[in-house]
Amino acid sequence: MKAALITSYDAPPQYSDVPDPTAVQSGQMLVDVMAAGLHHITRGRASGQHYSSDDSLPVIAGVDGVGRGTDGRLRYFVQEPGLPGSMAQRTVIALDRCIELPHDVDPALLAGAMNPAMASWLALRCRVPGFRWRLPFQRRKRVLVLGATGSSGRLAVQIARHLGAGEVIAAGRDAGRLAQLPALGATDTVTLGDPRLGVLASEVDVVLDFVWGQSAVIAMEAVLRHRRGRDQPLDWVHLGSMSGESAPLPGAFLRSTKLQVMGCGHGALSGRQMLTELPALAEALARGTFQTQVRTLPLSEVARGWQAPDDGARLVFTPWRV
Ligand SMILES: NC(=O)c1ccc[n+]([C@@H]2O[C@H](COP(=O)([O-])OP(=O)(O)OC[C@H]3O[C@@H](n4cnc5c(N)ncnc54)[C@H](OP(=O)(O)O)[C@@H]3O)[C@@H](O)[C@H]2O)c1
């Protein structure tokens, strides 16, 4: 079969012939891969930089996808290290790391959107209080999204509103992309680095942080400095590291306020929590509840697509189209 094969951490995967996967153990299933997205985690694992990267090469690229199983059903799956990647005509999935999808979904849309969407969905539903049930209007939570102009951030704005946030402040670098976010539910927008950020976001309850690094610390300092009550809880959820993998957080932030810093990603939640939450997210995406952009390419174009400049749409490879 054909697959996107990584033979070097320094080069994009190549469209190559590889043996069909055969070692299907109990709790696993062989699937025909319909679509697999090129996410940051996909690039991170392929470059050996991600904490879940394989330490031996060659490996097949791709951490998640949509596939049709031997039972004819469509599933969204996530590949744990040790299983073959998703960017191949066929792969083996773990049945406790996948969910069934409605039969009429667009596989490319789901393959492109599930990874960026699950960041905020799981953070709000599983990591912070106030989003499991719709709260009365007066008690609805206020959310700040840092890095709101990317795929995950745009979805985070929409998902926070969908799950009942009363206010969503969108902060990002690109002023043009930021200007599109009020139409998606943002109640305010502000560029990262704008001194007004601290005042605008001073009373938020939750921060969904896709940037981390020094940018996050500057934003944190600005929010905490303008806060009315130091005992007012602030849940800061680290989701991505676009501005840096380390954030030099002064201890005084934690001692002098009711700030809680936590993360949400592979490893921070149990498989059971994810399996419980993801069907509702998949259904909302399939119904078109959230606006998101995906662009498809056949898997044979993997090396070219891997190096293409970012145009704001999530790239999805479609192995079945070869
Ligand atoms: N924890 C999870 O479950 C999870 C799930 C999905 C993604 N993530 C992580 O979330 C992050 C964003 O992913 P994505 O899918 O939204 O990526 P994306 O679509 O490529 O968007 C990247 C975003 O990062 C911003 N950015 C890039 N460099 C920056 C910098 N130096 N300072 C501030 N902002 C910067 C971009 O801003 P401009 O457009 O304004 O330039 C854009 O908003 C990644 O780190 C990814 O690994 C985590």
The ligand as a MOL file (V3000), in Angstrom:
LIG
                    3D

  0  0  0     0  0            999 V3000
M  V30 BEGIN CTAB
M  V30 COUNTS 48 52 0 0 0
M  V30 BEGIN ATOM
M  V30 1 N -3.9790 20.6160 23.5710 0
M  V30 2 C -4.6590 20.2310 22.5250 0
M  V30 3 O -5.5250 19.3600 22.5990 0
M  V30 4 C -4.3790 20.8920 21.2020 0
M  V30 5 C -5.1770 20.6120 20.0920 0
M  V30 6 C -4.9270 21.3160 18.9070 0
M  V30 7 C -3.8690 22.2310 18.8360 0
M  V30 8 N -3.1010 22.4310 19.9350 0 CHG=1
M  V30 9 C -1.9750 23.3890 19.9010 0
M  V30 10 O -2.4880 24.7150 19.7740 0
M  V30 11 C -1.5710 25.5220 19.0440 0
M  V30 12 C -2.2940 26.2030 17.8800 0
M  V30 13 O -2.7750 25.2130 17.0100 0
M  V30 14 P -3.6770 25.5910 15.7380 0
M  V30 15 O -4.2500 24.3200 15.2830 0
M  V30 16 O -4.5940 26.7060 16.0470 0 CHG=-1
M  V30 17 O -2.5600 26.1250 14.7470 0
M  V30 18 P -2.6960 27.1290 13.5070 0
M  V30 19 O -4.0070 26.9770 12.8670 0
M  V30 20 O -1.4600 26.9310 12.6940 0
M  V30 21 O -2.6350 28.5730 14.1770 0
M  V30 22 C -1.4820 29.0200 14.8120 0
M  V30 23 C -1.8260 30.2420 15.6440 0
M  V30 24 O -0.7070 30.6050 16.4230 0
M  V30 25 C -0.4530 31.9940 16.2730 0
M  V30 26 N 0.9800 32.2150 16.4380 0
M  V30 27 C 1.9900 31.6860 15.7230 0
M  V30 28 N 3.1730 32.0860 16.2150 0
M  V30 29 C 2.8860 32.8900 17.2800 0
M  V30 30 C 3.6830 33.6210 18.2050 0
M  V30 31 N 5.0130 33.5840 18.1500 0
M  V30 32 N 3.0480 34.3400 19.1450 0
M  V30 33 C 1.7260 34.3720 19.2290 0
M  V30 34 N 0.9040 33.7030 18.3770 0
M  V30 35 C 1.4920 32.9760 17.4130 0
M  V30 36 C -0.9560 32.3360 14.9000 0
M  V30 37 O -1.2470 33.7020 14.9250 0
M  V30 38 P -1.4750 34.6580 13.6680 0
M  V30 39 O -2.4590 33.9760 12.7450 0
M  V30 40 O -2.0660 35.8560 14.2980 0
M  V30 41 O -0.1390 34.8390 13.0600 0
M  V30 42 C -2.1960 31.4630 14.8460 0
M  V30 43 O -3.2450 32.0780 15.5680 0
M  V30 44 C -0.4230 24.5950 18.6350 0
M  V30 45 O 0.6180 24.7430 19.5800 0
M  V30 46 C -1.0410 23.2150 18.7330 0
M  V30 47 O -0.0850 22.2150 18.9660 0
M  V30 48 C -3.3390 21.7980 21.1040 0
M  V30 END ATOM
M  V30 BEGIN BOND
M  V30 1 1 1 2
M  V30 2 2 2 3
M  V30 3 1 2 4
M  V30 4 1 4 5
M  V30 5 2 4 48
M  V30 6 2 5 6
M  V30 7 1 6 7
M  V30 8 2 7 8
M  V30 9 1 8 9
M  V30 10 1 8 48
M  V30 11 1 9 10
M  V30 12 1 9 46
M  V30 13 1 10 11
M  V30 14 1 11 12
M  V30 15 1 11 44
M  V30 16 1 12 13
M  V30 17 1 13 14
M  V30 18 2 14 15
M  V30 19 1 14 16
M  V30 20 1 14 17
M  V30 21 1 17 18
M  V30 22 2 18 19
M  V30 23 1 18 20
M  V30 24 1 18 21
M  V30 25 1 21 22
M  V30 26 1 22 23
M  V30 27 1 23 24
M  V30 28 1 23 42
M  V30 29 1 24 25
M  V30 30 1 25 26
M  V30 31 1 25 36
M  V30 32 1 26 27
M  V30 33 1 26 35
M  V30 34 2 27 28
M  V30 35 1 28 29
M  V30 36 1 29 30
M  V30 37 2 29 35
M  V30 38 1 30 31
M  V30 39 2 30 32
M  V30 40 1 32 33
M  V30 41 2 33 34
M  V30 42 1 34 35
M  V30 43 1 36 37
M  V30 44 1 36 42
M  V30 45 1 37 38
M  V30 46 2 38 39
M  V30 47 1 38 40
M  V30 48 1 38 41
M  V30 49 1 42 43
M  V30 50 1 44 45
M  V30 51 1 44 46
M  V30 52 1 46 47
M  V30 END BOND
M  V30 END CTAB
M  END
